[in-house]
Amino acid sequence: MNKQEYKAASVELEPTLQIGKSGIEVVVEELERQLKDRKLVKVKFLKSAFIEGNRHELSEKLANLTDSELIDVRGNTAVFRRKG
């Protein structure tokens, strides 16, 4: 599947993680665990999460911390794919 097909598949997903004022560091392990169980994971950013940066910056940082691929950022949600 290419990136566009992953984006299309992600539309049906419900967010399984929420990131708030505690920041992204506290959800790194949970996102890694979810990526082991499934290929795509949708994350919702609460407004309180934007203290650390904007949604694109936070999404890129989270992708780097979890060694995953950022598929899409739309609104306050981001979709990640496990590499490999």
Buried (B, 14 or more C-beta within 10 A) or exposed (E): EEEEEBBEBBEEEEBBBEBBEEBBEEBBEBBBEBBEEEEBBBBBBEEEBBEBEEBEEBBBBBBEBBEBBBBBBEEBBBBBBBEE
